[in-house]
Amino acid sequence: MKFKKENTSVYVFLACLLASAGTGAFTRTFVNWLPAAYLLSVLLIAVCCTMLLWLIRKNGDAAHPLRDALLGGAGIYAGALGLTFLINNVLLGALRNTLAACIMVCVFSALTVALAVFAVRAATEKTASRVLVPLVCALLFVPGLLSALSPFLPARYAHPYEERITQTKGLENVSKENRLLINADDSHWWGFWNSLAAAGRFDDESLRQYVLQYADSGVTDLLLNIFCQSSDVPTDVLTFRGDLYGQTGQHGKPVDYGSYAGLNAFYNKEKKDIFEVWLRQCREAGIRPWLSLRMNDCHDPDEAASPLRGELFYTAEENGWTLGEDYGYYRHCLNYAVPEVRRLMLDYTREQLLRYDADGLELDFMREIYCFDYRRADTDGIVEIMNGYLRDTAEIVREAEQKWGHEILLGVRLMRDYEQCRAYGFDPAAWCAEGLVDCITVTPRFSSNDSAMPIAAWKAACPGAEIFAGVETLVNTNKKGCCASADVVRGYGAQYLTAGADGLYLFNYMSSGDVGDREREVYDTCGSLEEILKHPRRHVVTYQDTVPEGWEPYDPLPLKLRAGKPGTVAVETGYIPDGARVDVYVGLDRPLAEDELLTLTLNGGKCAFEGEAEVYGRSENGGADVPQGYCRTDCFIYRFSAGNAAGLPNLQTLTFTGDRRVKVTYLELGVTPD
């Protein structure tokens, strides 16, 4: 290329265009890690540096052209990095999924380009290169500095967290009848089926043993998950897993289908319908049987092939029916805005509800809640699409009721906040207003239980529907292999049943036939508030594990205390009978000094400081309890005693005051009946 000094501005524009593209590609790597985007960013910025060097050399005025070119390129790179973190961590918490977000990105990209232009122009000026280039490069690092400070700045959200839990009095909201529901999935069935098939035991009595483990306990409903990417029952609509046994590959990739040996033996060889036996046995045992469908399961997203997948996975990927790379772990989730997706799922639902005589059908939208590209879609539009899907499903339920001659309940499993549900495309209040659903399970997703689900608010927003409170098996997910102990489950049970929940819904509490001690205690002591109140319970403060972008999640810890300034946490415990002993376990980020003062009041009454203590989490495999098993970070535990309860409300206010800075990182209330 022949250099013409009068065309310097054109060359500068081209260099800055490359810098801008490199910045955009670099930002893309942090939205969702993409190696190709990162390589493109590096390539573009390298080309930009080369052009800078060429421009500086051709002008012939700079004393250190290579230095100036590298400084300019490094400045652009640092600016891209800094602006990326600034945009993602500081500014866009309040702006995601809005036009303002796009405008903000454009503004900061333009700022980066403007600084790059200034750097290049400075580099081509005889008297300015030694001073202005380093100065401009330093200015480009300012966003990086702001990003480093971002953890210390308050997060900003378009929708700040709104506390929906209100004080309730005594037992006035308690439902007349409490139910205990258990969702059971095939991860616990495969071993059971395989062991029976290996022993040649295909009779009804052997199959019944799975259901009988729940008999004579507090369990009232058993939800059998028959669909999770593919089907555990024969189907003409989607893929039946029993038909996959014996195959060695999936779309050219090796897959081991050995876990489906028993399923294949029962259905394809012995012509024995497992679920027909189980549904019948549930009724004989006084347990209400349901069919549960995972509406958008996406387990194993990073695997080249998975035995969980059926043909729908590959058809959806080939036809663009999924959400795509922007959704990370959830990128393979089906997009229910696609008519073909809705049609296939409705056809499968109808096929199975007319095949099996069940008392209920559950649509499990917590595997997964990402059923639309909600970040880009019009909320009202996707809400109406899902409303139509529920109407179609309700029609199928009515058709099945005509065939089987009895009522069939329609339930849905959703995340903890009904307004946030609408952001994802779900409007449960509208469904209830139309009489489409009978039951709604309000639940965390997986990584933790949720200690502040607004059950009373759900009851008010969805009159006419039963509201079940979901209890997961994990608590804060700090220690691998830790799960909620029975006393922790009772804590959430007392809280939510007092608030008006019609029952507790247990997820990942199923057994493969050999019931463990924890499961048996949960089944036997968590079926009703009356039974729960007879036993010790623990109220562990946790957080919200699923939230749409732009919404602030419930996450009260850590609570940062400053010297002399009180800090408050509200903990909904539900009903605490008079005479029960109440203890508060507080985890701090550092040990208290000998002369340090930390006071705690419970509803204004001072608690007695009892010194160091320890809390434990339940080992999932039945081994020794795990110290600090429910603490999100390692901490120093202290116990405070509130004495014996006398007229305590259902919502407790804990107020901390210290004479030095400290963080409360863990909080638990223990209630021991008199």
CORWOPE-V474654 format. One line per field, one symbol per residue. phi: phi as a letter, one per 40 degrees, with the letter a starting at -180 (. if undefined). A space follows every 50 residues. Layout:
phi = ???
//
This chain:
phi = .ccbdccdccccdcccccccccccccdccccadbdcccccddcccccccc cccccccccgbccbccdccccccccccccccccdcccccbccdcbcgbcc ccccccccccccccccdccccccbbccbccbccccccccccddccccccd cccccbbcbccbcbcbcbbfbcccccbcbbbbcbbccbcdcccccccccg bbccccccdccccccfbccbbbbcccbagabcbdaccbcccdcccgcbaa fgbcabbcccdcccccccccfbcdcccccccdcccgbccbbbbccacbdg ccccaacccbcddcccccbgcbcgcdcfdcccccccccdccccccccccc dccccbcbcabbccccbbccbacccbccdcccccccdccccccccccccc ccccgacbcbbbbbccbcccdccchbbcccccccgcbbabccaccacacb cacccccccccbcgbcbbccbccbbgfcbcgcbcccccccccccccccch dcibbcbgbcbchbccccdcccdcbbcacdcdccbcabbccbaccbaccg bcccacbcccbbdgbcbbbcbcbgcbcdgccbbbbbbbcacccdccbbbb bbfgcccccbgcaabbbccccgcccbdfcbccbcabcbbbbcgccagccc bcbbbbbbcacabcbaaabbbbcc
//
